[in-house]
Amino acid sequence: MKPAPFDYHAPETLDEAVGLLARLEHEGRDAKIIAGGQSLMPMLAMRIARPEVLVDLRRLRTLDYIREDGTHVAIGAMTSKQAAADSALVRARQPLFHAATELVGHIQIRNRGSVGGSFANADPASEYPAIALVLDIELVAQGPGGRRRIAAKDFFLSLMTTSLGPSDILTEVRLPAHPGARRWGIQEFARRRGDLALAGVALTYDLDGSRCRNARIAAFGAEPTPVRLGAAEKVLEGKPAQAATFEEAGRAAAAALEDPMSDIHASAAQRRDLVRTLTTRALADAAARAH
Ligand SMILES: Cc1cc2nc3c(=O)[nH]c(=O)nc-3n(C[C@H](O)[C@H](O)[C@H](O)COP(=O)(O)OP(=O)(O)OC[C@H]3O[C@@H](n4cnc5c(N)ncnc54)[C@H](O)[C@@H]3O)c2cc1C
């Protein structure tokens, strides 16, 4: 199928883009931002999305950067995911985000798809939203009211819905630098390499001697939004980093899911079971990785 007709604008500056979106909102026109088009184009082609106007961010080169910013790594929203995967700075300063990036789709998708697009799209099966919860990533948005920072826990509201308003542009993603000794892991299950995951788990924890501390665990692909698995985090606190603990935490993670999704790809029970196995594996993988 072909997309329904739409008007098209490609503003040259961020201010121009924000002004244009605000004007279109004021006129009551249904406008949609397009970045890399890797999620939006299929939705347009299938006419699941039928915006009257597309506002293309591709000329906003000022949103294409990766830089160190004090205790954070700042990534411009229009930076391609492959640029993040290729970045020595991202790999060194935030290895969990780097590993998650390498799991996104194929190189063609990562070349075209923007970092910001994956956060704004808020697909429940996407790796980044879960990573955002684990790492306390900050999102920076620019809208008619100015610039604001949004904590990850306040950003993902429901299925493919964020706290961005219709005239807001996500401009930057801010990753806290990874403390060197912190353990991290990410595991997912997809039917084919590069597919969106049926379920996945990302986590970090510290080792105090041989005991686990400060675990942060989030699941993706399991519920309509990424979810922190607090019950599994509690199980780990103060326990020895060993197989029996990781299995207990896996069971707690599965039980912590409130309402797993069920669709043609996997049942709720399969997703719950995947979260159990993937949590156990990610914990063990994190413990085994050399530091
Ligand atoms: C075959 C295939 C496999 C894939 N596998 C994965 C995978 O494993 N993991 C994964 O996470 N993703 C996967 N994707 C999705 C891909 O990562 C997309 O690149 C990403 O979801 C959206 O980024 P984009 O730049 O293409 O955004 P677009 O498709 O252009 O936009 C997506 C949505 O975000 C909004 N948006 C985009 N940028 C901004 C912004 N700066 N401010 C405000 N709103 C914005 C748009 O309005 C739209 O609603 C896959 C896609 C395909 C086609």
The ligand as a MOL file (V3000), in Angstrom:
LIG
                    3D

  0  0  0     0  0            999 V3000
M  V30 BEGIN CTAB
M  V30 COUNTS 53 58 0 0 0
M  V30 BEGIN ATOM
M  V30 1 C 12.8070 -4.7630 10.4640 0
M  V30 2 C 12.8740 -3.8420 11.6480 0
M  V30 3 C 13.4320 -4.3170 12.8210 0
M  V30 4 C 13.4960 -3.4740 13.9460 0
M  V30 5 N 14.0250 -3.9810 15.0940 0
M  V30 6 C 14.0660 -3.1890 16.1820 0
M  V30 7 C 14.6140 -3.6720 17.4090 0
M  V30 8 O 15.0650 -4.8190 17.5130 0
M  V30 9 N 14.6090 -2.8260 18.4780 0
M  V30 10 C 14.1250 -1.5470 18.3880 0
M  V30 11 O 14.1520 -0.8150 19.3830 0
M  V30 12 N 13.6200 -1.0590 17.2460 0
M  V30 13 C 13.5780 -1.8440 16.1430 0
M  V30 14 N 13.0550 -1.3360 14.9960 0
M  V30 15 C 12.5620 0.0700 14.9800 0
M  V30 16 C 13.7210 1.0340 14.6640 0
M  V30 17 O 14.6620 0.9650 15.7130 0
M  V30 18 C 13.2870 2.5090 14.5160 0
M  V30 19 O 14.4230 3.1720 14.0300 0
M  V30 20 C 12.8630 3.2870 15.7250 0
M  V30 21 O 11.7900 2.6650 16.3600 0
M  V30 22 C 12.3380 4.6720 15.3900 0
M  V30 23 O 13.3740 5.5420 15.0100 0
M  V30 24 P 13.2160 6.4200 13.6880 0
M  V30 25 O 14.2610 7.4740 13.7410 0
M  V30 26 O 13.1770 5.5620 12.4970 0
M  V30 27 O 11.7890 7.1480 13.9640 0
M  V30 28 P 10.5270 7.3370 13.0170 0
M  V30 29 O 10.0860 6.0390 12.4640 0
M  V30 30 O 10.7930 8.4260 12.0490 0
M  V30 31 O 9.4790 7.8720 14.1140 0
M  V30 32 C 8.9500 6.9880 15.0620 0
M  V30 33 C 8.0110 7.7860 16.0040 0
M  V30 34 O 8.7510 8.6560 16.8480 0
M  V30 35 C 8.3910 10.0280 16.6370 0
M  V30 36 N 9.6490 10.7710 16.6740 0
M  V30 37 C 10.8120 10.4420 16.0690 0
M  V30 38 N 11.7940 11.2700 16.4040 0
M  V30 39 C 11.2420 12.1790 17.2400 0
M  V30 40 C 11.7680 13.3010 17.9610 0
M  V30 41 N 13.0670 13.6520 17.8800 0
M  V30 42 N 10.9180 14.0090 18.7500 0
M  V30 43 C 9.6190 13.6550 18.8660 0
M  V30 44 N 9.0660 12.6000 18.2150 0
M  V30 45 C 9.8720 11.8720 17.4220 0
M  V30 46 C 7.6750 10.0530 15.2920 0
M  V30 47 O 6.7050 11.0830 15.2310 0
M  V30 48 C 7.0130 8.6750 15.2630 0
M  V30 49 O 5.8210 8.6990 16.0140 0
M  V30 50 C 13.0010 -2.1330 13.8630 0
M  V30 51 C 12.4630 -1.6560 12.6560 0
M  V30 52 C 12.3920 -2.4990 11.5640 0
M  V30 53 C 11.8010 -1.9360 10.2800 0
M  V30 END ATOM
M  V30 BEGIN BOND
M  V30 1 1 1 2
M  V30 2 1 2 3
M  V30 3 2 2 52
M  V30 4 2 3 4
M  V30 5 1 4 5
M  V30 6 1 4 50
M  V30 7 2 5 6
M  V30 8 1 6 7
M  V30 9 1 6 13
M  V30 10 2 7 8
M  V30 11 1 7 9
M  V30 12 1 9 10
M  V30 13 2 10 11
M  V30 14 1 10 12
M  V30 15 2 12 13
M  V30 16 1 13 14
M  V30 17 1 14 15
M  V30 18 1 14 50
M  V30 19 1 15 16
M  V30 20 1 16 17
M  V30 21 1 16 18
M  V30 22 1 18 19
M  V30 23 1 18 20
M  V30 24 1 20 21
M  V30 25 1 20 22
M  V30 26 1 22 23
M  V30 27 1 23 24
M  V30 28 2 24 25
M  V30 29 1 24 26
M  V30 30 1 24 27
M  V30 31 1 27 28
M  V30 32 2 28 29
M  V30 33 1 28 30
M  V30 34 1 28 31
M  V30 35 1 31 32
M  V30 36 1 32 33
M  V30 37 1 33 34
M  V30 38 1 33 48
M  V30 39 1 34 35
M  V30 40 1 35 36
M  V30 41 1 35 46
M  V30 42 1 36 37
M  V30 43 1 36 45
M  V30 44 2 37 38
M  V30 45 1 38 39
M  V30 46 1 39 40
M  V30 47 2 39 45
M  V30 48 1 40 41
M  V30 49 2 40 42
M  V30 50 1 42 43
M  V30 51 2 43 44
M  V30 52 1 44 45
M  V30 53 1 46 47
M  V30 54 1 46 48
M  V30 55 1 48 49
M  V30 56 2 50 51
M  V30 57 1 51 52
M  V30 58 1 52 53
M  V30 END BOND
M  V30 END CTAB
M  END
